[in-house]
Amino acid sequence: MKKFDVAIIGAGPAGTTAAYYLAKAGRNVLLVDKASFPREKVCGGGVTARAFNIAGDLLKDFPFNLVSKVYFNEKRTGIEIVIEKEEPFIFMTEREEFDNYLLKKAINSGVVFYSNFEVADFKKGKIFSKENTTIQADFIIAADGANGYFIKKNKKYLKLVPALEVKIDKEMFPNHFGELQTRFDFGIPDGGYAWIFVKKNSASVGVANVANKKVNLNDVLREYLKSFWFLNDKLKFNGYFVPLLKSNLSSCQEWALLTGDALGVADPITLEGIAPAMLTGKLAAKAILSASSSEQACKIYSQKVKNEIYKELKYAKIVSKIIYEHPHLRKFLMKNYGSRLAEKMAQVILHETKYSDEFRNKNNYWKLIKYLFD
Ligand SMILES: Cc1cc2nc3c(=O)[nH]c(=O)nc-3n(C[C@H](O)[C@H](O)[C@H](O)COP(=O)(O)OP(=O)(O)OC[C@H]3O[C@@H](n4cnc5c(N)ncnc54)[C@H](O)[C@@H]3O)c2cc1C
């Protein structure tokens, strides 16, 4: 039976980030994925400046499409706010390329990778594949994403946000592609938002129903595409969901450290999941590096998740509630404080401020909102 220091289930951003940092520190790491890479992943592919803070040198050479101008729109008021910065603050990727790049980085740092290895079961110190291969490991990290074992197990603590996305190729719409802008349209649908993320030769267009209201997302996406002259029978819509925490989960279960979507740590406002996945991957690696047993790693990791993630999510959830579940309040805020809110959003994305800092600021009206909604 093969033995490793750490076994990581899932080679998305959470798993590869954890693997990279562990191997760089000299650990003997096995990373497994049920898919063979490069593999597709339904995703807008927007990475924020937040991810760079977390990733260190890991993202240094990736050829992102840089975005420094973003349009924020609110459907009910029709108000549009444009945020333009000197520096880019959203970095666009194709997930297939991005995840494959992270995987290569992990392999180059010494990680052993098994593709087409579907984990069917595990227990303390062991993982078992569907084909009955058993691997021994001192530590296990679960990075198996939105459809994995822990999401199914913890369903009652999570809100599963349905999202539908389509990839638009430049060559399919040569006359209109150049007019596309990177944008967030809040209120399309009423309890969610629509997005356009522009890349070099393609764009991701999608809609998410964050409030889980009764709505046909397929129709909403068709209408949205139509409004930009992008409706075509050849387009293939891909649906998936983003797991969001309703209440804090134990970040260590069955002796596995839960990371990324498996822990439901995506941002409840933007649904940004790549940076939080990388952050939890890095925190899990750090916890393992400073622990001498899986019990100790669990303790250290749980504390880190509480301090660095749950504290932020607590505030982000309040803002999310206002935006998606109280459209009248959203309209009021957008009318009266729209520019300031959009600017704050950009600052969070740029890692210049945090939700918790905004709520703690004594002169801030967020205090009142917290009082009303907490
Ligand atoms: C429509 C849509 C648009 C999105 N847009 C954005 C965006 O623009 N920006 C952003 O930051 N986030 C976005 N997200 C969220 C983001 O995609 C996820 O939060 C992110 O991929 C989570 O990373 P992860 O590493 O936790 O999981 P994943 O990237 O899902 O990786 C999990 C891996 O585990 C593997 N796996 C699963 N089960 C097993 C098993 N039993 N054995 C072995 N391997 C297994 C899978 O094959 C997969 O490779 C979007 C999500 C959706 C649905």
The ligand as an ORCA input file, in Angstrom:
! r2SCAN-3c Opt
* xyz 0 1
  C     -21.730     29.313    -12.997
  C     -20.620     29.599    -12.019
  C     -19.808     30.703    -12.210
  C     -18.764     30.976    -11.312
  N     -17.956     32.051    -11.553
  C     -16.930     32.321    -10.712
  C     -16.022     33.377    -10.990
  O     -16.118     34.058    -11.999
  N     -15.024     33.614    -10.102
  C     -14.857     32.868     -8.969
  O     -13.941     33.155     -8.172
  N     -15.692     31.806     -8.700
  C     -16.698     31.516     -9.551
  N     -17.523     30.430     -9.301
  C     -17.243     29.592     -8.123
  C     -16.015     28.704     -8.373
  O     -16.147     28.026     -9.601
  C     -15.826     27.658     -7.248
  O     -16.069     28.289     -6.015
  C     -14.400     27.095     -7.252
  O     -14.176     26.337     -8.403
  C     -14.181     26.202     -6.023
  O     -12.927     25.564     -6.135
  P     -12.649     24.153     -5.446
  O     -11.210     23.875     -5.631
  O     -13.204     24.148     -4.091
  O     -13.540     23.109     -6.264
  P     -13.529     22.705     -7.810
  O     -12.864     23.720     -8.620
  O     -14.931     22.337     -8.154
  O     -12.641     21.381     -7.832
  C     -13.085     20.183     -7.245
  C     -12.368     19.017     -7.905
  O     -12.645     17.813     -7.177
  C     -12.806     16.747     -8.069
  N     -13.583     15.699     -7.387
  C     -14.866     15.758     -6.969
  N     -15.224     14.616     -6.350
  C     -14.134     13.809     -6.373
  C     -13.884     12.497     -5.902
  N     -14.804     11.762     -5.266
  N     -12.650     11.952     -6.100
  C     -11.690     12.667     -6.751
  N     -11.882     13.921     -7.223
  C     -13.080     14.494     -7.024
  C     -13.500     17.369     -9.271
  O     -13.289     16.613    -10.459
  C     -12.826     18.761     -9.336
  O     -11.729     18.777    -10.216
  C     -18.552     30.136    -10.179
  C     -19.380     29.019     -9.984
  C     -20.396     28.753    -10.895
  C     -21.271     27.543    -10.669
*
